[in-house]
């Protein structure tokens, strides 16, 4: 079974995400475990956590089918001590929420060096921050997402992901996520088979695809190497359906949650159905 589904709303309680995923025929899903634009959310009620765990089991989803996404404010590369401390507090809060919900991974943007650190120093700061967070939590893998290469953001190149991951002491609790729109915007042309294989071969040689813990399937509103993070519905952007059909038929990604972050939620059910039909 291919694990495919959207990033759904968890408004009201985390369990709402499960019902929202089922409604569009998802075999995987993503959610925010707290408000993504706040440093610290209201405490997760024990009853809400228990309901999520119970409903997940009733819906026949497992933790391996869920890719929670961390909040957008977190920047573990930030060189400012006060702002870095706020990021660490928010990051730890989200990791503890994943623990309470029985989830085994948390997708995180690697952050920005803000033009105040070298890329190498910033990657090392992210790795050191992850080491600290892992020492205070259990059972949750940190999944670093690649980026479009906008501004001073880290993670647009495989070597940057490699440096962060190699700096994490507990290699059993670190991984990465590939966003197709980000990859394309960063200058890697996935549309033709040669470009597709070249990119994933580089990931295999630098990091190892065994560390791949999730993918974001997004078409791109902007053309190759734009360095703009602009998601489009599948088949409606510069990437086209072929990239996504190639991904879902590739045995290397069979057990990897493939998450849609496409902008038109009225198309999610059709996007999921199309991809699942490709592999039936």
Helices and strands as residue ranges (DSSP letters): E 4-6, H 15-23, H 46-58, G 63-65, E 68-69, H 81-101, E 105-109, H 119-135, E 141-145, H 158-166, G 171-173, E 174-179, H 180-185, H 193-206, G 209-211, E 212-217, E 219-220, E 231-232, H 241-248, G 251-253, E 258-260, G 265-267, H 268-278
